[in-house]
């Protein structure tokens, strides 16, 4: 019994203790997930930084957004609205 106690205690500490194998393994998996999340956030941040720079400096980007969002046109230009299907007709008001 005296010989078994240190073996059992050592096995417990290796497997389930604060620095046990299972805990370390779970932490390693969590670190991998968090690193992937950080990489995705960095990629999103880089894309947003590039877009912000274009919105400040690139005249073609500014013009495209002004035309798309705000319906702006140049002088002597006409705008034609093209719908994928016919807009619903308004019936008589009740």
TAUR-V827417 format. One record per backbone hydrogen bond with DSSP energy under -1.0 kcal/mol. CO is the residue of the C=O (numbers start at 1). NH is the residue of the N-H. E is the energy in kcal/mol with one decimal. If there is no record, write none. Layout:
CO/NH/E
CO/NH/E
This chain:
1/5/-1.5
3/7/-1.0
4/8/-2.7
5/9/-2.6
6/10/-2.6
7/11/-2.5
8/12/-2.5
9/13/-2.5
10/14/-2.3
11/15/-2.2
12/16/-3.1
14/21/-3.6
15/22/-1.0
17/20/-1.8
20/24/-2.5
21/25/-2.6
22/26/-2.4
23/27/-2.5
24/28/-2.3
25/29/-1.9
26/30/-2.4
27/31/-2.6
28/32/-2.0
29/33/-2.2
30/34/-2.6
31/35/-2.5
32/36/-2.0
33/37/-2.2
34/38/-2.6
35/39/-2.3
36/40/-2.1
37/41/-2.4
38/42/-2.6
39/43/-2.1
40/44/-2.5
41/45/-2.6
42/46/-2.6
43/47/-2.3
44/48/-2.5
45/49/-2.5
46/50/-2.4
47/51/-2.4
48/52/-2.6
49/53/-2.3
50/54/-2.4
51/55/-2.3
52/56/-1.3
53/57/-2.1
54/58/-2.0
58/62/-2.1
59/63/-2.7
60/64/-2.5
61/65/-2.3
62/66/-2.3
63/67/-2.4
64/68/-2.7
65/69/-2.8
66/70/-1.2
66/72/-1.6
74/77/-1.3
